[in-house]
Amino acid sequence: MTDTFLAASAAVDIAAGVVDRAASRLAEACADGGRISVSKLDEHQVVAYDLAHAAAAVEGSRAMLAYAEHGALESM
């Protein structure tokens, strides 16, 4: 593995941690009696939407890193 690949992998891991913490915080903000409140989630709709995009970007990045492991051409 190249230094670039390792750095990219570390960056994706960090981003995944940020997404996980944000999701936990959003769940706390939207909780009502141990369950998610739809009305509270509606109040945080923009954050939930942006978080979904961030989570998709992290998963897409993980897929690309996995593809890069198939060979030199794929890693470019």
DOLO-198144 format. One record per residue: residue in one letter; chain; x, y, z of N, C-alpha, C in turn. Coordinates in nm, 4 decimals, padded with zeros to 6 digits. Layout:
residues N
<pt><r>A</r><c>A</c><n_x>X</n_x><n_y>Y</n_y><n_z>Z</n_z><ca_x>X</ca_x><ca_y>Y</ca_y><ca_z>Z</ca_z><c_x>X</c_x><c_y>Y</c_y><c_z>Z</c_z></pt>
...
//
This chain:
residues 76
<pt><r>M</r><c>A</c><n_x>00.0835</n_x><n_y>-00.1180</n_y><n_z>00.0000</n_z><ca_x>00.0000</ca_x><ca_y>00.0000</ca_y><ca_z>00.0000</ca_z><c_x>00.0884</c_x><c_y>00.1249</c_y><c_z>00.0000</c_z></pt>
<pt><r>T</r><c>A</c><n_x>00.0428</n_x><n_y>00.2236</n_y><n_z>-00.0727</n_z><ca_x>00.1185</ca_x><ca_y>00.3476</ca_y><ca_z>-00.0807</ca_z><c_x>00.0846</c_x><c_y>00.4386</c_y><c_z>00.0370</c_z></pt>
<pt><r>D</r><c>A</c><n_x>00.1710</n_x><n_y>00.5375</n_y><n_z>00.0548</n_z><ca_x>00.1442</ca_x><ca_y>00.6367</ca_y><ca_z>00.1597</ca_z><c_x>00.0143</c_x><c_y>00.7111</c_y><c_z>00.1323</c_z></pt>
<pt><r>T</r><c>A</c><n_x>-00.0125</n_x><n_y>00.7371</n_y><n_z>00.0041</n_z><ca_x>-00.1352</ca_x><ca_y>00.8067</ca_y><ca_z>-00.0326</ca_z><c_x>-00.2579</c_x><c_y>00.7248</c_y><c_z>00.0040</c_z></pt>
<pt><r>F</r><c>A</c><n_x>-00.2516</n_x><n_y>00.5937</n_y><n_z>-00.0246</n_z><ca_x>-00.3631</ca_x><ca_y>00.5054</ca_y><ca_z>00.0086</ca_z><c_x>-00.3841</c_x><c_y>00.5018</c_y><c_z>00.1603</c_z></pt>
<pt><r>L</r><c>A</c><n_x>-00.2759</n_x><n_y>00.4890</n_y><n_z>00.2352</n_z><ca_x>-00.2873</ca_x><ca_y>00.4842</ca_y><ca_z>00.3811</ca_z><c_x>-00.3427</c_x><c_y>00.6147</c_y><c_z>00.4356</c_z></pt>
<pt><r>A</r><c>A</c><n_x>-00.3001</n_x><n_y>00.7272</n_y><n_z>00.3794</n_z><ca_x>-00.3516</ca_x><ca_y>00.8566</ca_y><ca_z>00.4239</ca_z><c_x>-00.4997</c_x><c_y>00.8701</c_y><c_z>00.3909</c_z></pt>
<pt><r>A</r><c>A</c><n_x>-00.5388</n_x><n_y>00.8259</n_y><n_z>00.2720</n_z><ca_x>-00.6801</ca_x><ca_y>00.8317</ca_y><ca_z>00.2332</ca_z><c_x>-00.7638</c_x><c_y>00.7432</c_y><c_z>00.3246</c_z></pt>
<pt><r>S</r><c>A</c><n_x>-00.7128</n_x><n_y>00.6261</n_y><n_z>00.3544</n_z><ca_x>-00.7835</ca_x><ca_y>00.5335</ca_y><ca_z>00.4422</ca_z><c_x>-00.8006</c_x><c_y>00.5933</c_y><c_z>00.5821</c_z></pt>
<pt><r>A</r><c>A</c><n_x>-00.6952</n_x><n_y>00.6567</n_y><n_z>00.6320</n_z><ca_x>-00.7035</ca_x><ca_y>00.7215</ca_y><ca_z>00.7634</ca_z><c_x>-00.8041</c_x><c_y>00.8362</c_y><c_z>00.7617</c_z></pt>
<pt><r>A</r><c>A</c><n_x>-00.8058</n_x><n_y>00.9127</n_y><n_z>00.6532</n_z><ca_x>-00.9001</ca_x><ca_y>01.0239</ca_y><ca_z>00.6417</ca_z><c_x>-01.0440</c_x><c_y>00.9736</c_y><c_z>00.6404</c_z></pt>
<pt><r>V</r><c>A</c><n_x>-01.0678</n_x><n_y>00.8635</n_y><n_z>00.5709</n_z><ca_x>-01.2029</ca_x><ca_y>00.8063</ca_y><ca_z>00.5655</ca_z><c_x>-01.2427</c_x><c_y>00.7557</c_y><c_z>00.7044</c_z></pt>
<pt><r>D</r><c>A</c><n_x>-01.1504</n_x><n_y>00.6952</n_y><n_z>00.7750</n_z><ca_x>-01.1802</ca_x><ca_y>00.6490</ca_y><ca_z>00.9115</ca_z><c_x>-01.2159</c_x><c_y>00.7662</c_y><c_z>01.0026</c_z></pt>
<pt><r>I</r><c>A</c><n_x>-01.1435</n_x><n_y>00.8762</n_y><n_z>00.9889</n_z><ca_x>-01.1731</ca_x><ca_y>00.9946</ca_y><ca_z>01.0697</ca_z><c_x>-01.3108</c_x><c_y>01.0498</c_y><c_z>01.0332</c_z></pt>
<pt><r>A</r><c>A</c><n_x>-01.3383</n_x><n_y>01.0582</n_y><n_z>00.9040</n_z><ca_x>-01.4686</ca_x><ca_y>01.1077</ca_y><ca_z>00.8587</ca_z><c_x>-01.5808</c_x><c_y>01.0180</c_y><c_z>00.9096</c_z></pt>
<pt><r>A</r><c>A</c><n_x>-01.5589</n_x><n_y>00.8875</n_y><n_z>00.9083</n_z><ca_x>-01.6601</ca_x><ca_y>00.7939</ca_y><ca_z>00.9592</ca_z><c_x>-01.6855</c_x><c_y>00.8180</c_y><c_z>01.1074</c_z></pt>
<pt><r>G</r><c>A</c><n_x>-01.5807</n_x><n_y>00.8466</n_y><n_z>01.1822</n_z><ca_x>-01.5974</ca_x><ca_y>00.8777</ca_y><ca_z>01.3241</ca_z><c_x>-01.6789</c_x><c_y>01.0031</c_y><c_z>01.3464</c_z></pt>
<pt><r>V</r><c>A</c><n_x>-01.6550</n_x><n_y>01.1045</n_y><n_z>01.2630</n_z><ca_x>-01.7320</ca_x><ca_y>01.2290</ca_y><ca_z>01.2720</ca_z><c_x>-01.8791</c_x><c_y>01.2020</c_y><c_z>01.2413</c_z></pt>
<pt><r>V</r><c>A</c><n_x>-01.9047</n_x><n_y>01.1242</n_y><n_z>01.1369</n_z><ca_x>-02.0424</ca_x><ca_y>01.0903</ca_y><ca_z>01.0999</ca_z><c_x>-02.1096</c_x><c_y>01.0121</c_y><c_z>01.2125</c_z></pt>
<pt><r>D</r><c>A</c><n_x>-02.0386</n_x><n_y>00.9162</n_y><n_z>01.2692</n_z><ca_x>-02.0954</ca_x><ca_y>00.8374</ca_y><ca_z>01.3787</ca_z><c_x>-02.1302</c_x><c_y>00.9249</c_y><c_z>01.4994</c_z></pt>
<pt><r>R</r><c>A</c><n_x>-02.0385</n_x><n_y>01.0157</n_y><n_z>01.5349</n_z><ca_x>-02.0654</ca_x><ca_y>01.1047</ca_y><ca_z>01.6490</ca_z><c_x>-02.1820</c_x><c_y>01.1985</c_y><c_z>01.6190</c_z></pt>
<pt><r>A</r><c>A</c><n_x>-02.1879</n_x><n_y>01.2486</n_y><n_z>01.4967</n_z><ca_x>-02.2984</ca_x><ca_y>01.3373</ca_y><ca_z>01.4585</ca_z><c_x>-02.4314</c_x><c_y>01.2627</c_y><c_z>01.4617</c_z></pt>
<pt><r>A</r><c>A</c><n_x>-02.4304</n_x><n_y>01.1384</n_y><n_z>01.4161</n_z><ca_x>-02.5534</ca_x><ca_y>01.0583</ca_y><ca_z>01.4186</ca_z><c_x>-02.5988</c_x><c_y>01.0330</c_y><c_z>01.5629</c_z></pt>
<pt><r>S</r><c>A</c><n_x>-02.5041</n_x><n_y>01.0058</n_y><n_z>01.6496</n_z><ca_x>-02.5382</ca_x><ca_y>00.9857</ca_y><ca_z>01.7909</ca_z><c_x>-02.5960</c_x><c_y>01.1130</c_y><c_z>01.8518</c_z></pt>
<pt><r>R</r><c>A</c><n_x>-02.5342</n_x><n_y>01.2256</n_y><n_z>01.8200</n_z><ca_x>-02.5825</ca_x><ca_y>01.3534</ca_y><ca_z>01.8724</ca_z><c_x>-02.7214</c_x><c_y>01.3851</c_y><c_z>01.8183</c_z></pt>
<pt><r>L</r><c>A</c><n_x>-02.7429</n_x><n_y>01.3590</n_y><n_z>01.6898</n_z><ca_x>-02.8748</ca_x><ca_y>01.3825</ca_y><ca_z>01.6306</ca_z><c_x>-02.9791</c_x><c_y>01.2927</c_y><c_z>01.6963</c_z></pt>
<pt><r>A</r><c>A</c><n_x>-02.9438</n_x><n_y>01.1681</n_y><n_z>01.7207</n_z><ca_x>-03.0371</ca_x><ca_y>01.0762</ca_y><ca_z>01.7871</ca_z><c_x>-03.0720</c_x><c_y>01.1259</c_y><c_z>01.9269</c_z></pt>
<pt><r>E</r><c>A</c><n_x>-02.9727</n_x><n_y>01.1785</n_y><n_z>01.9987</n_z><ca_x>-02.9987</ca_x><ca_y>01.2341</ca_y><ca_z>02.1317</ca_z><c_x>-03.0921</c_x><c_y>01.3548</c_y><c_z>02.1226</c_z></pt>
<pt><r>A</r><c>A</c><n_x>-03.0675</n_x><n_y>01.4401</n_y><n_z>02.0243</n_z><ca_x>-03.1476</ca_x><ca_y>01.5623</ca_y><ca_z>02.0090</ca_z><c_x>-03.2916</c_x><c_y>01.5313</c_y><c_z>01.9693</c_z></pt>
<pt><r>C</r><c>A</c><n_x>-03.3106</n_x><n_y>01.4161</n_y><n_z>01.9063</n_z><ca_x>-03.4437</ca_x><ca_y>01.3799</ca_y><ca_z>01.8566</ca_z><c_x>-03.5132</c_x><c_y>01.2765</c_y><c_z>01.9445</c_z></pt>
<pt><r>A</r><c>A</c><n_x>-03.4525</n_x><n_y>01.2411</n_y><n_z>02.0550</n_z><ca_x>-03.5089</ca_x><ca_y>01.1378</ca_y><ca_z>02.1416</ca_z><c_x>-03.6228</c_x><c_y>01.1931</c_y><c_z>02.2261</c_z></pt>
<pt><r>D</r><c>A</c><n_x>-03.7189</n_x><n_y>01.1069</n_y><n_z>02.2481</n_z><ca_x>-03.8315</ca_x><ca_y>01.1399</ca_y><ca_z>02.3353</ca_z><c_x>-03.8755</c_x><c_y>01.0098</c_y><c_z>02.4009</c_z></pt>
<pt><r>G</r><c>A</c><n_x>-03.8406</n_x><n_y>00.9935</n_y><n_z>02.5254</n_z><ca_x>-03.8787</ca_x><ca_y>00.8727</ca_y><ca_z>02.5967</ca_z><c_x>-03.8111</c_x><c_y>00.7478</c_y><c_z>02.5436</c_z></pt>
<pt><r>G</r><c>A</c><n_x>-03.6867</n_x><n_y>00.7621</n_y><n_z>02.4993</n_z><ca_x>-03.6128</ca_x><ca_y>00.6470</ca_y><ca_z>02.4494</ca_z><c_x>-03.6420</c_x><c_y>00.6105</c_y><c_z>02.3054</c_z></pt>
<pt><r>R</r><c>A</c><n_x>-03.7230</n_x><n_y>00.6899</n_y><n_z>02.2386</n_z><ca_x>-03.7583</ca_x><ca_y>00.6659</ca_y><ca_z>02.0980</ca_z><c_x>-03.7325</c_x><c_y>00.7933</c_y><c_z>02.0187</c_z></pt>
<pt><r>I</r><c>A</c><n_x>-03.7199</n_x><n_y>00.7785</n_y><n_z>01.8888</n_z><ca_x>-03.7023</ca_x><ca_y>00.8945</ca_y><ca_z>01.8025</ca_z><c_x>-03.8379</c_x><c_y>00.9627</c_y><c_z>01.7830</c_z></pt>
<pt><r>S</r><c>A</c><n_x>-03.8413</n_x><n_y>01.0926</n_y><n_z>01.8065</n_z><ca_x>-03.9619</ca_x><ca_y>01.1724</ca_y><ca_z>01.7867</ca_z><c_x>-03.9595</c_x><c_y>01.2287</c_y><c_z>01.6449</c_z></pt>
<pt><r>V</r><c>A</c><n_x>-04.0627</n_x><n_y>01.2005</n_y><n_z>01.5690</n_z><ca_x>-04.0711</ca_x><ca_y>01.2508</ca_y><ca_z>01.4318</ca_z><c_x>-04.0733</c_x><c_y>01.4032</c_y><c_z>01.4317</c_z></pt>
<pt><r>S</r><c>A</c><n_x>-04.1444</n_x><n_y>01.4625</n_y><n_z>01.5235</n_z><ca_x>-04.1511</ca_x><ca_y>01.6089</ca_y><ca_z>01.5265</ca_z><c_x>-04.0155</c_x><c_y>01.6700</c_y><c_z>01.5609</c_z></pt>
<pt><r>K</r><c>A</c><n_x>-03.9420</n_x><n_y>01.6075</n_y><n_z>01.6523</n_z><ca_x>-03.8078</ca_x><ca_y>01.6572</ca_y><ca_z>01.6844</ca_z><c_x>-03.7125</c_x><c_y>01.6350</c_y><c_z>01.5672</c_z></pt>
<pt><r>L</r><c>A</c><n_x>-03.7274</n_x><n_y>01.5236</n_y><n_z>01.4991</n_z><ca_x>-03.6437</ca_x><ca_y>01.4990</ca_y><ca_z>01.3815</ca_z><c_x>-03.6743</c_x><c_y>01.6024</c_y><c_z>01.2733</c_z></pt>
<pt><r>D</r><c>A</c><n_x>-03.8009</n_x><n_y>01.6393</n_y><n_z>01.2602</n_z><ca_x>-03.8382</ca_x><ca_y>01.7441</ca_y><ca_z>01.1649</ca_z><c_x>-03.7700</c_x><c_y>01.8765</c_y><c_z>01.1984</c_z></pt>
<pt><r>E</r><c>A</c><n_x>-03.7538</n_x><n_y>01.9043</n_y><n_z>01.3267</n_z><ca_x>-03.6858</ca_x><ca_y>02.0265</ca_y><ca_z>01.3696</ca_z><c_x>-03.5387</c_x><c_y>02.0265</c_y><c_z>01.3271</c_z></pt>
<pt><r>H</r><c>A</c><n_x>-03.4817</n_x><n_y>01.9101</n_y><n_z>01.3128</n_z><ca_x>-03.3400</ca_x><ca_y>01.8948</ca_y><ca_z>01.2768</ca_z><c_x>-03.3244</c_x><c_y>01.8376</c_y><c_z>01.1359</c_z></pt>
<pt><r>Q</r><c>A</c><n_x>-03.4221</n_x><n_y>01.8656</n_y><n_z>01.0516</n_z><ca_x>-03.4258</ca_x><ca_y>01.8069</ca_y><ca_z>00.9183</ca_z><c_x>-03.3027</c_x><c_y>01.8412</c_y><c_z>00.8350</c_z></pt>
<pt><r>V</r><c>A</c><n_x>-03.2568</n_x><n_y>01.9637</n_y><n_z>00.8418</n_z><ca_x>-03.1412</ca_x><ca_y>02.0043</ca_y><ca_z>00.7620</ca_z><c_x>-03.0167</c_x><c_y>01.9283</c_y><c_z>00.8059</c_z></pt>
<pt><r>V</r><c>A</c><n_x>-02.9978</n_x><n_y>01.9140</n_y><n_z>00.9357</n_z><ca_x>-02.8832</ca_x><ca_y>01.8388</ca_y><ca_z>00.9869</ca_z><c_x>-02.8932</c_x><c_y>01.6924</c_y><c_z>00.9450</c_z></pt>
<pt><r>A</r><c>A</c><n_x>-03.0121</n_x><n_y>01.6347</n_y><n_z>00.9558</n_z><ca_x>-03.0313</ca_x><ca_y>01.4948</ca_y><ca_z>00.9169</ca_z><c_x>-03.0014</c_x><c_y>01.4751</c_y><c_z>00.7684</c_z></pt>
<pt><r>Y</r><c>A</c><n_x>-03.0450</n_x><n_y>01.5682</n_y><n_z>00.6870</n_z><ca_x>-03.0216</ca_x><ca_y>01.5617</ca_y><ca_z>00.5423</ca_z><c_x>-02.8714</c_x><c_y>01.5698</c_y><c_z>00.5124</c_z></pt>
<pt><r>D</r><c>A</c><n_x>-02.8045</n_x><n_y>01.6676</n_y><n_z>00.5723</n_z><ca_x>-02.6603</ca_x><ca_y>01.6821</ca_y><ca_z>00.5509</ca_z><c_x>-02.5835</c_x><c_y>01.5612</c_y><c_z>00.6044</c_z></pt>
<pt><r>L</r><c>A</c><n_x>-02.6280</n_x><n_y>01.5080</n_y><n_z>00.7160</n_z><ca_x>-02.5633</ca_x><ca_y>01.3898</ca_y><ca_z>00.7727</ca_z><c_x>-02.5779</c_x><c_y>01.2698</c_y><c_z>00.6804</c_z></pt>
<pt><r>A</r><c>A</c><n_x>-02.6940</n_x><n_y>01.2556</n_y><n_z>00.6185</n_z><ca_x>-02.7146</ca_x><ca_y>01.1457</ca_y><ca_z>00.5234</ca_z><c_x>-02.6179</c_x><c_y>01.1581</c_y><c_z>00.4059</c_z></pt>
<pt><r>H</r><c>A</c><n_x>-02.5978</n_x><n_y>01.2792</n_y><n_z>00.3573</n_z><ca_x>-02.5022</ca_x><ca_y>01.3007</ca_y><ca_z>00.2481</ca_z><c_x>-02.3604</c_x><c_y>01.2677</c_y><c_z>00.2918</c_z></pt>
<pt><r>A</r><c>A</c><n_x>-02.3242</n_x><n_y>01.3094</n_y><n_z>00.4119</n_z><ca_x>-02.1903</ca_x><ca_y>01.2814</ca_y><ca_z>00.4631</ca_z><c_x>-02.1690</c_x><c_y>01.1310</c_y><c_z>00.4796</c_z></pt>
<pt><r>A</r><c>A</c><n_x>-02.2697</n_x><n_y>01.0621</n_y><n_z>00.5314</n_z><ca_x>-02.2590</ca_x><ca_y>00.9170</ca_y><ca_z>00.5487</ca_z><c_x>-02.2451</c_x><c_y>00.8472</c_y><c_z>00.4137</c_z></pt>
<pt><r>A</r><c>A</c><n_x>-02.3184</n_x><n_y>00.8939</n_y><n_z>00.3134</n_z><ca_x>-02.3076</ca_x><ca_y>00.8359</ca_y><ca_z>00.1794</ca_z><c_x>-02.1690</c_x><c_y>00.8602</c_y><c_z>00.1210</c_z></pt>
<pt><r>A</r><c>A</c><n_x>-02.1133</n_x><n_y>00.9776</n_y><n_z>00.1456</n_z><ca_x>-01.9787</ca_x><ca_y>01.0075</ca_y><ca_z>00.0958</ca_z><c_x>-01.8747</c_x><c_y>00.9182</c_y><c_z>00.1619</c_z></pt>
<pt><r>V</r><c>A</c><n_x>-01.8901</n_x><n_y>00.8933</n_y><n_z>00.2902</n_z><ca_x>-01.7971</ca_x><ca_y>00.8046</ca_y><ca_z>00.3607</ca_z><c_x>-01.8051</c_x><c_y>00.6633</c_y><c_z>00.3032</c_z></pt>
<pt><r>E</r><c>A</c><n_x>-01.9263</n_x><n_y>00.6131</n_y><n_z>00.2843</n_z><ca_x>-01.9418</ca_x><ca_y>00.4779</ca_y><ca_z>00.2306</ca_z><c_x>-01.8912</c_x><c_y>00.4693</c_y><c_z>00.0865</c_z></pt>
<pt><r>G</r><c>A</c><n_x>-01.9147</n_x><n_y>00.5741</n_y><n_z>00.0077</n_z><ca_x>-01.8613</ca_x><ca_y>00.5773</ca_y><ca_z>-00.1285</ca_z><c_x>-01.7098</c_x><c_y>00.5767</c_y><c_z>-00.1279</c_z></pt>
<pt><r>S</r><c>A</c><n_x>-01.6511</n_x><n_y>00.6491</n_y><n_z>-00.0360</n_z><ca_x>-01.5052</ca_x><ca_y>00.6523</ca_y><ca_z>-00.0237</ca_z><c_x>-01.4510</c_x><c_y>00.5161</c_y><c_z>00.0173</c_z></pt>
<pt><r>R</r><c>A</c><n_x>-01.5198</n_x><n_y>00.4490</n_y><n_z>00.1068</n_z><ca_x>-01.4772</ca_x><ca_y>00.3143</ca_y><ca_z>00.1465</ca_z><c_x>-01.4819</c_x><c_y>00.2188</c_y><c_z>00.0270</c_z></pt>
<pt><r>A</r><c>A</c><n_x>-01.5854</n_x><n_y>00.2316</n_y><n_z>-00.0546</n_z><ca_x>-01.5972</ca_x><ca_y>00.1464</ca_y><ca_z>-00.1733</ca_z><c_x>-01.4829</c_x><c_y>00.1737</c_y><c_z>-00.2704</c_z></pt>
<pt><r>M</r><c>A</c><n_x>-01.4486</n_x><n_y>00.3001</n_y><n_z>-00.2866</n_z><ca_x>-01.3387</ca_x><ca_y>00.3339</ca_y><ca_z>-00.3769</ca_z><c_x>-01.2052</c_x><c_y>00.2826</c_y><c_z>-00.3236</c_z></pt>
<pt><r>L</r><c>A</c><n_x>-01.1862</n_x><n_y>00.2902</n_y><n_z>-00.1941</n_z><ca_x>-01.0629</ca_x><ca_y>00.2367</ca_y><ca_z>-00.1359</ca_z><c_x>-01.0549</c_x><c_y>00.0856</c_y><c_z>-00.1551</c_z></pt>
<pt><r>A</r><c>A</c><n_x>-01.1665</n_x><n_y>00.0187</n_y><n_z>-00.1399</n_z><ca_x>-01.1692</ca_x><ca_y>-00.1264</ca_y><ca_z>-00.1616</ca_z><c_x>-01.1386</c_x><c_y>-00.1584</c_y><c_z>-00.3080</c_z></pt>
<pt><r>Y</r><c>A</c><n_x>-01.1915</n_x><n_y>-00.0786</n_y><n_z>-00.3995</n_z><ca_x>-01.1651</ca_x><ca_y>-00.0988</ca_y><ca_z>-00.5420</ca_z><c_x>-01.0182</c_x><c_y>-00.0752</c_y><c_z>-00.5733</c_z></pt>
<pt><r>A</r><c>A</c><n_x>-00.9585</n_x><n_y>00.0220</n_y><n_z>-00.5076</n_z><ca_x>-00.8174</ca_x><ca_y>00.0542</ca_y><ca_z>-00.5315</ca_z><c_x>-00.7249</c_x><c_y>-00.0608</c_y><c_z>-00.4942</c_z></pt>
<pt><r>E</r><c>A</c><n_x>-00.7705</n_x><n_y>-00.1485</n_y><n_z>-00.4094</n_z><ca_x>-00.6882</ca_x><ca_y>-00.2624</ca_y><ca_z>-00.3680</ca_z><c_x>-00.6775</c_x><c_y>-00.3706</c_y><c_z>-00.4748</c_z></pt>
<pt><r>H</r><c>A</c><n_x>-00.7528</n_x><n_y>-00.3567</n_y><n_z>-00.5851</n_z><ca_x>-00.7515</ca_x><ca_y>-00.4583</ca_y><ca_z>-00.6902</ca_z><c_x>-00.6282</c_x><c_y>-00.4503</c_y><c_z>-00.7818</c_z></pt>
<pt><r>G</r><c>A</c><n_x>-00.5579</n_x><n_y>-00.3400</n_y><n_z>-00.7770</n_z><ca_x>-00.4387</ca_x><ca_y>-00.3314</ca_y><ca_z>-00.8603</ca_z><c_x>-00.3928</c_x><c_y>-00.1892</c_y><c_z>-00.8828</c_z></pt>
<pt><r>A</r><c>A</c><n_x>-00.2797</n_x><n_y>-00.1776</n_y><n_z>-00.9544</n_z><ca_x>-00.2194</ca_x><ca_y>-00.0465</ca_y><ca_z>-00.9776</ca_z><c_x>-00.3100</c_x><c_y>00.0435</c_y><c_z>-01.0614</c_z></pt>
<pt><r>L</r><c>A</c><n_x>-00.3693</n_x><n_y>-00.0103</n_y><n_z>-01.1648</n_z><ca_x>-00.4559</ca_x><ca_y>00.0694</ca_y><ca_z>-01.2499</ca_z><c_x>-00.5785</c_x><c_y>00.1166</c_y><c_z>-01.1726</c_z></pt>
<pt><r>E</r><c>A</c><n_x>-00.6383</n_x><n_y>00.0272</n_y><n_z>-01.0963</n_z><ca_x>-00.7578</ca_x><ca_y>00.0615</ca_y><ca_z>-01.0202</ca_z><c_x>-00.7265</c_x><c_y>00.1658</c_y><c_z>-00.9121</c_z></pt>
<pt><r>S</r><c>A</c><n_x>-00.6074</n_x><n_y>00.1641</n_y><n_z>-00.8597</n_z><ca_x>-00.5723</ca_x><ca_y>00.2559</ca_y><ca_z>-00.7528</ca_z><c_x>-00.5490</c_x><c_y>00.3983</c_y><c_z>-00.8026</c_z></pt>
<pt><r>M</r><c>A</c><n_x>-00.5357</n_x><n_y>00.4115</n_y><n_z>-00.9355</n_z><ca_x>-00.5145</ca_x><ca_y>00.5464</ca_y><ca_z>-00.9904</ca_z><c_x>-00.6477</c_x><c_y>00.6185</c_y><c_z>-00.9972</c_z></pt>
//
